[in-house]
Amino acid sequence: MSRTLKTVIVNGSLSRPSRTRVLLDTLQEQLAEAVALDIEWVELVDLIPHIGTTLYKSALPDEARRAIDAIESADFLIVGTPVFRGSLPGLLKHLFDLVELQALDGKPVLLAATGGSARHSLVIDHQLRPLFGFFQALTLPIGVYGTPEDIQDGQVSSEALRQRIALTVQLAAPVLHGVQQRLTAAAPQRPHVALEVQAA
């Protein structure tokens, strides 16, 4: 039996509630129907007081260090961010500045973003993919981007975005199943204990 994937969802929004959270919630709900996930959230808004001026992981307070540890030990990351002035928030970039260089080697990462208009959508390919390429992570085939017209009243409201999410899940599932199989095969096996039955 395949093990569940330790999945960390990083919400790069600096506000609560947020369209980014709605998009990430929808993604994880549909992914969880296709792949067994054990989910933990890292909310950037909760870390604002802790990481802004810190240069080293060892100097972080406990809450922020636990967030970094969760990212580093994940089997699978989902990272979502709002876009401001054509770029991701500097504090989100700084969060990943504190991640160990080799911690994400080969790990699958699903990218998502929200912005005020469609013209910001290239942030996924022009900024997020290079960031995780630096970490030698495995970014999944397509990312997901939503605008205010796509996400309204706390839910995904456009058919186009729903179809994009469905396609993302369809393309991600085989990769994630492969990761599950590899991790299951690498896990230490419990020794088989033979039981002797004695006649009464």
Secondary structure, DSSP 8 states (H G I E B T S, - for coil): ----EEEEEEE--SSSS-HHHHHHHHHHHHHHHHS-EEEEEEEHHHHHHHHTT--SGGGS-HHHHHHHHHHHH-SEEEEEEE-BTTB--HHHHHHHHTS-TTTTTT-EEEEEEE-SSGGGTTHIIIIIHHHHHHTT-EE-S--EEE-TTTEETTEE--HHHHHHHHHHHHHHHHHHHHHHHHHHHHS-------------
